[in-house]
Amino acid sequence: MLRGECLAAHYGLQKWAPNEPEILVPRRHRPIPGVNLREARALDPRDVTTFRGIPCLTVPRLLIDLSDSLIAEELTALIHEAAYLHLLDVPALRQAIQRANGHHNVRVLEQAIEDWLDGSAGTRSRGEVAFRRALTALGFPPPLTNRKAKGIEVDFHWPDRKLIVEIDGPNHRRPPNRVTDRVRDDELIAAGWTVVRARTYELALAKLRPEADRNRP
């Protein structure tokens, strides 16, 4: 049955999937070229379903498994999409967490649930994921992700520092969007925020790196 980010893409929770499909098998299986096989340990029947004719893990069990490899903001994004697609049952998710054995990072999923309930949509692109992971590597304090500052949703912000980072994709280069961005920035700057805009997450990191270096012990 399907598992991992391959299953997340099958459910429609994210736009990308790994190059190799990830499949759970009931017992040790000979290797299959181009397929990532994982042996399934004892699965609770409540954690197994069929979606669009394909046997797979349920959304709650999928989120639990992905908590071993994804950061909270990535999980929050999956939770947000699952809710939009009417595939999320928070009580069922919490019950699945309670019976999950051997998953030591469920606290990351619990944080993602709380972030979503608090209004976060999580990361929305691979660039945002890479930026968020790089911030951790730099020792930079975690930002709020895709939440509102002064009523305006922004990519990343640190309320205590009054700092906002926006990573602008190609759509932001269109004249109408540039005007909208400028109006938003002017309103935020007038309210005392510093707004950093960059076309790539690498450029955003370069702009933040001096401050991160100053704050290292």
Wavefront OBJ file of the C-alpha trace (Angstrom):
o trace
v 0.000 0.000 0.000
v 1.085 3.607 -0.553
v 2.891 5.557 2.147
v 5.068 8.661 2.698
v 5.147 11.718 0.469
v 4.013 9.571 -2.452
v 0.770 9.009 -0.561
v 0.551 12.688 0.397
v 0.599 13.510 -3.316
v -2.006 10.798 -4.026
v -4.338 12.355 -1.462
v -3.709 15.772 -3.036
v -2.099 17.172 0.101
v 1.012 18.356 -1.738
v 1.896 19.040 -5.360
v 5.144 17.099 -5.522
v 6.044 13.470 -4.899
v 9.346 11.606 -4.611
v 10.776 10.124 -7.803
v 10.357 6.630 -6.373
v 6.929 5.469 -5.145
v 6.952 4.415 -1.487
v 5.175 1.137 -0.852
v 4.450 -0.785 2.350
v 4.667 -4.562 1.999
v 3.417 -7.077 4.604
v 6.706 -8.985 4.771
v 10.245 -8.912 3.461
v 10.113 -8.593 -0.308
v 12.659 -8.860 -3.054
v 13.820 -5.422 -4.292
v 11.857 -3.838 -7.119
v 13.826 -1.360 -9.286
v 12.457 2.162 -8.992
v 10.301 1.389 -5.942
v 11.077 2.238 -2.302
v 9.822 -0.748 -0.328
v 9.189 -0.637 3.424
v 8.194 -3.630 5.495
v 4.971 -2.965 7.351
v 4.964 -3.756 11.034
v 1.700 -4.492 12.780
v -0.821 -1.961 11.529
v -4.038 -1.209 13.323
v -6.982 -1.829 10.941
v -8.122 1.722 11.713
v -4.930 3.014 10.052
v -5.601 1.358 6.684
v -8.018 2.456 3.975
v -8.561 2.598 0.221
v -8.473 5.900 -1.636
v -9.330 6.151 -5.325
v -9.072 2.395 -5.616
v -5.561 2.135 -4.114
v -4.830 0.562 -0.707
v -3.058 3.066 1.517
v -2.577 4.416 5.009
v -5.204 6.741 6.418
v -4.461 10.464 6.558
v -3.865 10.359 10.361
v -1.387 7.480 10.067
v 0.294 9.179 7.093
v 0.849 12.330 9.154
v 2.261 10.277 12.020
v 4.727 8.512 9.713
v 5.806 11.789 8.106
v 6.506 13.312 11.526
v 9.723 11.250 11.483
v 11.092 13.249 8.538
v 9.197 16.548 8.168
v 9.357 19.706 10.235
v 6.254 21.091 11.948
v 5.576 23.715 9.247
v 5.527 21.034 6.537
v 3.090 18.940 8.539
v 0.938 21.999 9.187
v 0.688 22.548 5.424
v -0.466 18.948 4.935
v -3.020 19.324 7.740
v -4.261 22.565 6.153
v -4.752 20.893 2.759
v -6.387 17.830 4.332
v -8.899 20.110 6.053
v -9.586 21.956 2.781
v -10.216 18.623 1.010
v -12.446 17.379 3.861
v -9.960 14.613 4.658
v -9.103 15.780 8.175
v -10.681 14.465 11.358
v -8.804 16.016 14.296
v -10.239 13.671 16.962
v -9.315 10.653 14.782
v -5.835 12.126 14.330
v -5.356 12.520 18.075
v -6.573 8.939 18.627
v -4.115 7.657 16.034
v -1.304 9.526 17.800
v -2.226 7.865 21.101
v -1.924 4.366 19.632
v 1.220 5.086 17.574
v 4.124 3.062 18.910
v 7.739 3.598 17.912
v 7.228 7.126 16.575
v 9.372 9.381 18.708
v 8.629 12.612 16.820
v 4.868 12.782 17.286
v 5.521 15.920 19.361
v 6.355 17.582 16.021
v 2.940 16.562 14.701
v 1.270 17.765 17.885
v 2.984 21.134 17.404
v 1.772 21.204 13.793
v -1.804 20.566 14.906
v -1.624 23.399 17.437
v -0.074 25.740 14.842
v -2.878 24.968 12.391
v -5.555 25.496 15.035
v -3.839 28.811 15.828
v -4.175 29.964 12.218
v -1.006 28.842 10.438
v -1.179 27.342 6.938
v 2.356 25.974 7.165
v 4.875 26.078 4.336
v 3.469 26.245 0.810
v 6.451 25.591 -1.433
v 9.748 23.763 -1.524
v 11.495 27.129 -1.287
v 9.676 27.934 1.952
v 10.564 24.495 3.333
v 14.229 24.943 2.418
v 14.264 28.430 3.968
v 12.693 27.200 7.192
v 15.138 24.299 7.488
v 18.085 26.576 6.761
v 17.001 28.978 9.515
v 17.236 26.125 11.993
v 20.722 25.236 10.732
v 21.766 28.866 11.252
v 20.462 28.837 14.800
v 17.911 31.531 13.923
v 14.784 31.529 16.126
v 11.754 29.922 14.455
v 9.381 32.351 12.737
v 5.626 32.243 12.467
v 4.854 30.828 9.027
v 2.109 32.050 6.688
v 0.273 33.868 9.446
v -1.042 37.407 9.715
v 0.916 40.437 10.874
v -1.311 43.492 11.367
v -4.079 41.636 9.533
v -1.883 40.855 6.504
v -0.748 37.296 5.816
v 3.004 37.126 5.278
v 5.411 34.281 4.535
v 7.512 34.451 7.705
v 7.589 36.852 10.617
v 9.065 37.324 14.076
v 6.665 39.430 16.196
v 9.259 40.167 18.882
v 11.687 41.539 16.290
v 9.008 43.198 14.111
v 10.688 41.426 11.187
v 8.981 40.010 8.084
v 10.513 37.938 5.284
v 8.676 37.479 1.997
v 10.018 35.047 -0.616
v 8.629 36.228 -3.947
v 8.005 33.698 -6.685
v 7.592 34.569 -10.401
v 4.002 35.797 -9.895
v 5.264 38.674 -7.768
v 7.095 40.099 -10.797
v 3.831 40.941 -12.566
v 3.053 44.673 -12.394
v -0.323 44.346 -10.584
v 1.199 42.065 -7.956
v 4.171 44.393 -7.515
v 1.768 47.244 -6.809
v -0.136 45.137 -4.281
v 3.119 44.101 -2.594
v 4.249 47.729 -2.357
v 0.962 48.810 -0.761
v 1.168 45.956 1.743
v 4.799 46.741 2.550
v 4.076 50.439 3.044
v 1.295 49.609 5.518
v 3.510 47.195 7.460
v 6.492 49.564 7.498
v 4.262 52.373 8.735
v 3.263 50.070 11.605
v 6.903 49.608 12.577
v 7.759 46.382 10.782
v 10.926 45.706 8.787
v 10.054 43.910 5.540
v 12.690 41.852 3.734
v 11.816 40.678 0.236
v 13.864 38.244 -1.861
v 13.249 36.306 -5.067
v 14.768 33.094 -3.703
v 15.174 31.586 -0.264
v 18.969 31.705 -0.739
v 18.860 35.489 -1.177
v 16.589 35.802 1.865
v 19.082 33.809 3.921
v 21.930 35.989 2.715
v 20.078 39.060 3.973
v 19.411 37.445 7.371
v 22.816 35.837 7.859
v 24.530 38.910 9.399
v 21.850 39.129 12.092
v 22.098 35.390 12.729
v 25.877 35.689 13.129
v 25.472 38.564 15.622
v 23.134 36.459 17.736
v 25.362 33.395 17.932
v 26.753 32.738 21.423
l 1 2 3 4 5 6 7 8 9 10 11 12 13 14 15 16 17 18 19 20 21 22 23 24 25 26 27 28 29 30 31 32 33 34 35 36 37 38 39 40 41 42 43 44 45 46 47 48 49 50 51 52 53 54 55 56 57 58 59 60 61 62 63 64 65 66 67 68 69 70 71 72 73 74 75 76 77 78 79 80 81 82 83 84 85 86 87 88 89 90 91 92 93 94 95 96 97 98 99 100 101 102 103 104 105 106 107 108 109 110 111 112 113 114 115 116 117 118 119 120 121 122 123 124 125 126 127 128 129 130 131 132 133 134 135 136 137 138 139 140 141 142 143 144 145 146 147 148 149 150 151 152 153 154 155 156 157 158 159 160 161 162 163 164 165 166 167 168 169 170 171 172 173 174 175 176 177 178 179 180 181 182 183 184 185 186 187 188 189 190 191 192 193 194 195 196 197 198 199 200 201 202 203 204 205 206 207 208 209 210 211 212 213 214 215 216 217
